[in-house]
Amino acid sequence: MKRKKNKKVYIGLSIDILHHGHINLINKAQKFGDLIIGLYTDKAIVQKKRLPLISYENRKKILKNISGVKKIIPQNEWEYCNNLIKIKPDFMVHGDDWKLDDQNLRLKTIKTLKKINAKLIEIPFTKNISSSALSARMFSQNMLPSNRMSSLKRMIESGKFCRIIETHSPLSALIAENTFLKNKDGSRNEFDGFWSSSLTDSTLKGKPDIEVLGINQRLSNINEIFDITTKPLIMDVDTGGKLEHFEINVKTIQNSGVSALIVEDKKGLKKNSLFGLDVKQEQDSIKAFSKKIQIGKKVSNPEFMIIARIESLILNKTVSDAFKRAKAYISAGADGIMIHSKQNTPKEIFKFSKIFKKKFPNIPLIAVPSSYNKVTEKQLMKNGFNVVIYANHLLRASYPAMKETITSILKNKRSYEIDNKLMSIKNILELIPGTK
């Protein structure tokens, strides 16, 4: 086919993995005119899929080196409508597989194309190639510490609301990584990353939650989680320890591939925050804690996040005190703020978030709704939160299940009565690849 002069052709691509199916589509599309590619941004991709392994700028560099690509523009939404109206192409080219995958997107696109008097050209899907399968394989085989570490910050910067779950073991992380609910539009509800909790790590070892486990002991568990998963992890480091140790610990933690640490502004012997003033807990001075943040940031990779956890509300201090501390910690270099509360409603954290987001609209705000657990993710998003952490739920779920099983066996002197509540031996043998 002879190329049509002065005609504009549009394709939307993400190309986290460039394969021969994409090249086939590009080669066929350029025959209809000057090819403009709308390259999906991270922000657009995370609306429906997981964050790509390769950043937008690097994916753009790849496309620039492909013959026949006239122009590359950002595709900022999952739908094509805004870009189509903006550039008014004569043709839009798309693989015909979307007839099965996303009929709603296809119908909206056709409607927009009619408005601008453009034609849709559907190219037969290239057989024996699957971007999703390749992507899954690439994530599993190429999740280097640097790639994993940067993924959390990229997700937050893309505008995605991040849902994080506590994982106290490789098995719990494997379950969290592979469990999802599929929505009608083809998108998935899933967890975006893991939380390494000092409380659950200590409890799993049968030890009190008083910073008794060393960083290397905690990281040993995290490294085992990283061996079999691909998602980012936020690490709870309690008070962070002495200033002299904190610098060394930050270096060690980020080298493992952890994406962020959360350090609380208390001092002395660590006690769990949800005890409140029922136990002796002392908040660090603003000056001393700011210095701790500065020391950590001095040795941090730009992609590694240090998040300051403010304990003012836990200790019955005011929202004003919490905000004063937040301003100082951000000035010291904190990449985000976690505001903690032991109240059974989110009223006081919403009061804080309203003030905080007015002053710092682009600084990530993190919620841990362990006590105010009726709050919804939608409410958190509406009030300016960027990340929610479900901080101890998987370990708490495991205890009653094991206790019930043990009690049933003791009571009945056999395991038959509890068997229907247990995972089958067949399923447990099939759970881990390579077991068979």
C-alpha positions as CSV (number, residue, x, y, z in Angstrom):
1,M,0.0,0.0,0.0
2,K,1.3,3.4,-0.9
3,R,1.6,5.7,2.1
4,K,-1.0,8.5,2.1
5,K,0.5,12.0,2.2
6,N,-0.5,14.5,4.9
7,K,-2.7,12.0,6.7
8,K,-2.4,11.5,10.4
9,V,-2.5,8.1,12.1
10,Y,-2.9,7.5,15.8
11,I,-1.9,4.5,17.9
12,G,-2.0,4.2,21.7
13,L,0.8,2.0,23.2
14,S,2.3,1.3,26.6
15,I,5.2,-1.0,25.4
16,D,6.5,-2.0,28.8
17,I,7.7,-4.9,26.8
18,L,8.3,-4.3,23.1
19,H,7.6,-7.4,21.0
20,H,7.0,-8.3,17.4
21,G,3.3,-7.8,17.7
22,H,3.9,-4.1,18.4
23,I,6.3,-3.8,15.4
24,N,3.7,-5.5,13.2
25,L,1.1,-2.9,14.3
26,I,3.5,0.0,13.8
27,N,4.5,-1.2,10.3
28,K,1.0,-1.6,9.2
29,A,-0.2,1.7,10.7
30,Q,2.5,3.9,9.1
31,K,1.3,2.9,5.7
32,F,-1.8,5.0,6.2
33,G,0.1,8.2,6.9
34,D,2.3,10.0,9.5
35,L,2.3,7.9,12.6
36,I,1.6,9.6,16.0
37,I,1.9,7.3,19.0
38,G,0.2,8.1,22.2
39,L,2.5,6.6,24.8
40,Y,0.7,5.6,28.0
41,T,2.1,7.4,31.0
42,D,2.5,5.7,34.3
43,K,-0.5,7.6,35.5
44,A,-2.7,6.1,32.7
45,I,-1.4,2.6,33.1
46,V,-2.0,2.3,36.8
47,Q,-5.7,3.1,36.3
48,K,-6.1,-0.5,35.0
49,K,-2.8,-2.4,35.4
50,R,0.3,-2.6,37.6
51,L,3.0,0.0,37.2
52,P,5.3,-0.8,34.2
53,L,8.8,-1.9,35.0
54,I,10.3,0.7,32.7
55,S,9.6,4.4,33.2
56,Y,7.8,6.6,30.7
57,E,10.9,8.4,29.6
58,N,12.8,5.2,28.9
59,R,9.9,3.7,27.1
60,K,9.8,6.9,25.0
61,K,13.5,6.5,24.1
62,I,12.7,3.0,22.8
63,L,9.9,4.2,20.6
64,K,12.0,7.1,19.2
65,N,14.4,4.6,17.7
66,I,11.7,2.7,15.8
67,S,11.5,3.5,12.1
68,G,8.2,5.1,10.9
69,V,7.3,6.8,14.2
70,K,6.7,10.4,13.3
71,K,5.7,11.8,16.7
72,I,5.3,10.6,20.3
73,I,2.8,12.3,22.7
74,P,1.8,11.3,26.2
75,Q,-1.4,9.3,26.6
76,N,-2.5,10.5,30.1
77,E,-5.7,8.6,30.4
78,W,-6.7,5.0,29.8
79,E,-9.3,6.2,27.3
80,Y,-8.2,7.7,24.0
81,C,-10.9,10.3,23.6
82,N,-9.0,13.4,24.8
83,N,-6.0,12.7,22.6
84,L,-8.1,12.0,19.6
85,I,-10.0,15.2,20.0
86,K,-6.8,17.1,20.5
87,I,-4.8,15.9,17.4
88,K,-7.8,14.9,15.2
89,P,-6.2,12.1,13.2
90,D,-7.6,10.8,10.0
91,F,-7.1,7.2,11.2
92,M,-6.8,5.3,14.4
93,V,-5.2,1.9,14.3
94,H,-5.8,-0.7,17.0
95,G,-5.4,-4.5,17.4
96,D,-8.7,-6.3,17.0
97,D,-8.2,-8.2,20.3
98,W,-9.9,-5.3,22.2
99,K,-13.2,-6.6,20.9
100,L,-12.9,-9.3,23.5
101,D,-10.9,-7.5,26.2
102,D,-12.5,-4.0,26.5
103,Q,-15.6,-3.6,24.5
104,N,-16.6,-0.5,26.5
105,L,-13.3,1.3,25.6
106,R,-13.8,0.3,21.9
107,L,-17.4,1.7,21.8
108,K,-16.3,5.0,23.4
109,T,-13.4,5.3,20.9
110,I,-15.7,4.7,17.9
111,K,-18.1,7.4,19.1
112,T,-15.2,9.9,19.4
113,L,-13.8,9.0,16.0
114,K,-17.2,9.7,14.4
115,K,-17.3,13.1,16.0
116,I,-14.0,14.1,14.4
117,N,-14.7,12.3,11.1
118,A,-11.9,9.8,11.5
119,K,-11.8,6.1,10.6
120,L,-10.9,3.1,12.8
121,I,-8.6,0.5,11.3
122,E,-8.4,-2.8,13.3
123,I,-5.4,-5.0,12.7
124,P,-5.7,-8.7,13.3
125,F,-4.1,-9.6,16.6
126,T,-0.6,-11.2,16.3
127,K,-0.9,-14.8,17.4
128,N,1.2,-16.6,19.9
129,I,2.2,-13.5,21.8
130,S,0.8,-12.1,25.1
131,S,2.0,-8.9,26.6
132,S,0.4,-9.9,29.9
133,A,2.3,-13.2,30.0
134,L,5.6,-11.6,29.0
135,S,5.1,-8.9,31.6
136,A,4.5,-11.4,34.4
137,R,7.6,-13.3,33.4
138,M,9.7,-10.1,33.1
139,F,8.6,-9.0,36.6
140,S,9.4,-12.3,38.1
141,Q,12.8,-12.6,36.4
142,N,14.0,-8.9,36.4
143,M,12.8,-7.5,39.7
144,L,16.3,-6.2,40.7
145,P,16.5,-4.4,44.1
146,S,16.7,-1.0,42.3
147,N,13.6,-1.7,40.2
148,R,11.6,-2.8,43.2
149,M,12.8,0.1,45.3
150,S,11.8,2.8,42.8
151,S,8.3,1.3,42.0
152,L,6.6,2.7,45.1
153,K,7.6,6.3,44.6
154,R,6.7,6.0,40.9
155,M,3.2,4.7,41.8
156,I,2.6,7.5,44.3
157,E,3.9,10.1,41.8
158,S,1.6,8.7,39.1
159,G,-1.4,9.6,41.4
160,K,-2.3,6.1,42.3
161,F,-3.8,5.4,45.7
162,C,-1.6,2.7,47.1
163,R,-3.1,-0.2,49.1
164,I,-0.5,-1.9,51.3
165,I,-0.9,-5.1,53.4
166,E,1.2,-6.6,56.2
167,T,3.1,-9.7,55.3
168,H,5.0,-11.5,58.0
169,S,6.3,-14.4,56.0
170,P,7.1,-15.4,52.4
171,L,3.9,-17.4,52.3
172,S,1.7,-14.5,53.4
173,A,3.4,-12.3,50.8
174,L,2.9,-14.9,48.1
175,I,-0.9,-14.9,48.9
176,A,-1.0,-11.1,49.0
177,E,0.8,-10.8,45.7
178,N,-1.5,-13.2,43.8
179,T,-4.9,-12.4,45.2
180,F,-7.0,-10.0,43.3
181,L,-10.6,-9.2,42.4
182,K,-11.5,-8.4,38.8
183,N,-13.8,-5.4,38.0
184,K,-16.3,-5.2,35.2
185,D,-14.1,-2.8,33.3
186,G,-11.2,-5.3,33.3
187,S,-9.2,-3.5,36.0
188,R,-8.1,-5.3,39.2
189,N,-8.5,-4.7,42.9
190,E,-5.3,-5.8,44.4
191,F,-2.6,-4.9,46.9
192,D,0.2,-2.7,45.5
193,G,2.8,-3.6,48.0
194,F,3.8,-5.1,51.4
195,W,4.3,-3.8,54.9
196,S,7.0,-5.3,57.1
197,S,5.7,-4.7,60.6
198,S,7.9,-4.7,63.7
199,L,4.8,-5.9,65.7
200,T,4.1,-8.9,63.6
201,D,7.7,-9.8,63.0
202,S,8.2,-9.8,66.8
203,T,5.0,-11.7,67.5
204,L,5.9,-14.3,64.9
205,K,9.2,-14.9,66.8
206,G,7.3,-15.0,70.1
207,K,9.0,-11.9,71.4
208,P,7.7,-8.5,72.7
209,D,7.2,-5.5,70.4
210,I,10.0,-3.5,71.9
211,E,12.5,-3.2,69.0
212,V,14.0,-6.5,70.2
213,L,14.7,-7.8,66.7
214,G,17.7,-6.4,65.0
215,I,17.6,-4.8,61.5
216,N,19.5,-7.7,59.9
217,Q,17.1,-10.2,61.5
218,R,14.2,-8.3,60.1
219,L,15.8,-8.0,56.6
220,S,16.5,-11.7,56.5
221,N,12.7,-12.3,56.5
222,I,12.2,-9.5,53.9
223,N,14.9,-11.0,51.6
224,E,13.0,-14.3,51.7
225,I,9.8,-12.4,50.8
226,F,11.7,-10.7,47.9
227,D,12.9,-14.1,46.6
228,I,9.3,-15.1,45.5
229,T,7.5,-11.7,44.9
230,T,7.8,-8.6,42.8
231,K,5.9,-5.8,44.6
232,P,7.4,-3.0,46.7
233,L,7.7,-3.1,50.5
234,I,7.6,-0.5,53.2
235,M,9.5,-1.3,56.4
236,D,8.5,-0.2,59.9
237,V,11.7,0.6,61.7
238,D,10.0,1.9,65.0
239,T,12.2,4.8,66.3
240,G,15.1,3.9,64.0
241,G,17.4,3.5,67.0
242,K,20.4,5.7,67.9
243,L,21.5,8.4,65.5
244,E,24.8,6.7,65.0
245,H,23.1,3.5,64.0
246,F,20.4,5.0,61.8
247,E,22.7,6.1,59.0
248,I,24.1,2.6,58.7
249,N,20.7,1.0,58.9
250,V,19.3,3.2,56.1
251,K,22.1,2.2,53.8
252,T,21.5,-1.5,54.6
253,I,17.8,-1.3,54.2
254,Q,17.8,0.5,50.8
255,N,20.4,-1.9,49.4
256,S,18.1,-4.8,50.0
257,G,15.5,-3.2,47.7
258,V,13.0,-1.9,50.3
259,S,11.1,1.1,48.9
260,A,10.6,3.1,52.0
261,L,11.0,3.1,55.8
262,I,8.6,4.6,58.3
263,V,10.3,5.9,61.4
264,E,8.3,7.2,64.4
265,D,9.1,10.3,66.4
266,K,9.4,8.7,69.8
267,K,12.5,7.9,72.0
268,G,13.4,5.5,74.7
269,L,12.2,1.9,75.0
270,K,9.7,1.4,72.2
271,K,6.1,0.5,73.2
272,N,3.3,-0.1,70.8
273,S,1.5,3.1,69.9
274,L,-2.0,1.8,70.4
275,F,-1.3,1.5,74.2
276,G,-1.4,5.3,74.1
277,L,-0.7,6.8,77.6
278,D,-1.5,3.5,79.3
279,V,2.2,2.9,79.2
280,K,5.2,5.2,79.4
281,Q,5.9,6.7,75.9
282,E,7.9,9.8,75.2
283,Q,7.9,11.8,72.0
284,D,11.3,12.9,70.6
285,S,12.0,16.6,70.3
286,I,11.4,18.2,66.9
287,K,15.0,19.2,66.6
288,A,16.4,15.7,67.4
289,F,14.0,13.9,65.1
290,S,14.6,16.3,62.3
291,K,18.3,15.6,62.6
292,K,17.6,11.9,62.3
293,I,15.7,12.5,59.1
294,Q,18.5,14.6,57.7
295,I,21.1,11.9,58.5
296,G,19.0,9.3,56.8
297,K,18.3,11.4,53.7
298,K,22.0,12.2,53.4
299,V,22.8,8.6,52.5
300,S,19.5,7.8,50.7
301,N,19.1,6.9,47.0
302,P,16.7,9.5,45.4
303,E,14.2,6.7,44.8
304,F,14.2,5.6,48.4
305,M,11.6,7.2,50.7
306,I,12.0,8.1,54.4
307,I,8.5,8.6,55.9
308,A,8.1,10.4,59.2
309,R,5.5,8.9,61.6
310,I,4.0,11.5,63.9
311,E,2.8,10.2,67.3
312,S,1.3,13.5,68.6
313,L,-2.3,12.3,68.4
314,I,-1.4,8.9,70.1
315,L,0.0,10.9,73.0
316,N,-3.2,13.1,73.3
317,K,-1.5,16.1,71.9
318,T,-3.2,18.5,69.5
319,V,-3.5,18.5,65.7
320,S,-1.6,21.8,65.8
321,D,1.3,20.0,67.4
322,A,1.2,17.3,64.8
323,F,1.1,19.8,62.0
324,K,4.0,21.8,63.5
325,R,6.1,18.6,63.5
326,A,5.0,17.7,60.0
327,K,6.3,21.0,58.7
328,A,9.6,20.6,60.4
329,Y,10.1,17.0,59.2
330,I,9.3,17.9,55.6
331,S,11.8,20.7,55.9
332,A,14.4,18.2,57.1
333,G,13.8,16.1,54.0
334,A,11.0,13.6,54.9
335,D,9.4,12.1,51.7
336,G,6.0,11.6,53.3
337,I,4.1,11.8,56.6
338,M,2.2,9.0,58.4
339,I,-0.2,10.4,60.9
340,H,-1.1,7.9,63.6
341,S,-4.3,7.7,65.8
342,K,-5.8,5.3,68.3
343,Q,-9.3,6.8,68.0
344,N,-12.1,4.6,66.7
345,T,-13.1,7.2,64.1
346,P,-11.0,9.1,61.6
347,K,-12.2,12.5,62.7
348,E,-8.9,13.8,64.1
349,I,-6.7,12.4,61.2
350,F,-9.1,14.1,58.7
351,K,-8.7,17.3,60.7
352,F,-5.0,17.0,60.3
353,S,-5.1,16.0,56.6
354,K,-7.2,19.0,55.7
355,I,-4.6,21.4,57.2
356,F,-1.7,19.4,55.9
357,K,-2.8,19.0,52.3
358,K,-3.6,22.7,52.0
359,K,0.0,23.5,52.8
360,F,1.7,20.4,51.2
361,P,-0.6,19.1,48.4
362,N,2.2,17.1,46.8
363,I,3.7,15.4,49.9
364,P,2.4,11.8,50.3
365,L,0.2,11.2,53.4
366,I,-0.2,7.7,54.9
367,A,-2.9,6.3,57.0
368,V,-2.9,3.1,59.1
369,P,-6.6,2.6,60.1
370,S,-6.1,-0.2,62.7
371,S,-8.3,1.4,65.3
372,Y,-10.6,3.5,63.0
373,N,-11.3,0.5,60.7
374,K,-14.7,1.6,59.5
375,V,-13.1,4.2,57.3
376,T,-13.2,3.4,53.6
377,E,-10.5,3.8,51.1
378,K,-12.7,6.2,49.2
379,Q,-13.0,8.4,52.3
380,L,-9.2,8.4,52.8
381,M,-8.7,9.4,49.2
382,K,-11.3,12.2,49.5
383,N,-9.4,13.5,52.5
384,G,-6.0,13.6,50.8
385,F,-4.4,10.3,51.7
386,N,-2.1,8.6,49.2
387,V,-1.4,5.3,50.9
388,V,-3.3,3.0,53.2
389,I,-1.5,0.3,55.3
390,Y,-3.4,-2.7,56.7
391,A,-0.7,-3.2,59.3
392,N,-1.3,-6.5,61.1
393,H,-4.3,-8.3,59.6
394,L,-2.7,-11.4,58.1
395,L,-0.9,-12.4,61.3
396,R,-4.0,-11.6,63.3
397,A,-6.0,-13.8,60.9
398,S,-3.6,-16.7,61.2
399,Y,-3.8,-17.0,65.0
400,P,-7.5,-17.8,65.4
401,A,-7.4,-20.2,62.5
402,M,-4.5,-22.2,64.1
403,K,-6.1,-22.0,67.6
404,E,-9.4,-23.4,66.2
405,T,-7.6,-26.2,64.5
406,I,-5.6,-27.2,67.5
407,T,-8.7,-27.1,69.8
408,S,-10.7,-29.2,67.4
409,I,-8.1,-31.9,67.2
410,L,-7.7,-32.0,71.0
411,K,-11.5,-32.1,71.5
412,N,-12.2,-34.8,68.9
413,K,-9.0,-36.7,69.1
414,R,-8.8,-36.7,65.3
415,S,-8.5,-34.1,62.5
416,Y,-11.7,-35.0,60.5
417,E,-14.0,-32.4,62.0
418,I,-11.7,-29.4,61.1
419,D,-10.6,-30.7,57.7
420,N,-13.3,-28.8,55.7
421,K,-11.8,-25.5,57.0
422,L,-8.3,-26.4,56.0
423,M,-6.5,-26.0,52.7
424,S,-6.4,-29.4,50.9
425,I,-3.1,-31.3,50.7
426,K,-3.5,-31.2,46.9
427,N,-3.8,-27.4,46.9
428,I,-0.9,-26.9,49.2
429,L,1.3,-29.1,46.9
430,E,0.2,-27.0,43.9
431,L,0.6,-23.7,45.7
432,I,4.4,-23.3,45.2
433,P,5.8,-23.7,41.7
434,G,8.3,-26.6,41.4
435,T,6.8,-28.6,44.3
436,K,5.4,-31.3,42.0
